[in-house]
Amino acid sequence: MRTVRLARVAAQAEIILIRRTVAVAVRRAIYGAVAAVFALAVLTLLHILAVLALERFAAFTPIIACAIVLGVDLVIAIIFGLLAAGEISDPVADEARQVRDQSLEQARQSLTLAALLAPATRMIAQTGLIRILIRAVNGTLRRSRA
């Protein structure tokens, strides 16, 4: 019975772990999509505006104006790229993983003990030792009551 309970706990922990892992993957995908949208928007709209502004108001040549805009775009793309690729620690998933591992280990130990005791139990039943033990316990109980 304990083995079944441990297996059930391990299965529940695995479900939590899978849900949390999927949630992290979805979050990363969203961050990646935001990074891509901003990269495209920056490369199209802001490029034109920034290059024209640098040429007109700062008296930069078109090439230098483009280089400045490119540097700013690169910084923004790196920031969102790091957010998308970053390792986000999830304490709930870590705890679920630990509970799953402990439950599975205890279930393995329980099954191993049951497998070791089964032949000994059969041997005791076949040799009649169980009857001898029961008689001895009954005799001890009768003497202690008297």
Secondary structure, DSSP 8 states (H G I E B T S, - for coil): -HHHHHHHHHHHHHHHHHHHHHHHHHHHHHHHHHHHHHHHHIIIIIHHHHHHHHHHHS---HHHHHHHHHHHHHHHHHHHHHHHH-----HHHHHHHHHHHHHHHHHHHHHHHHHHHHHHHHHHHHHTHHHHHHHHHHHHHHHHH-
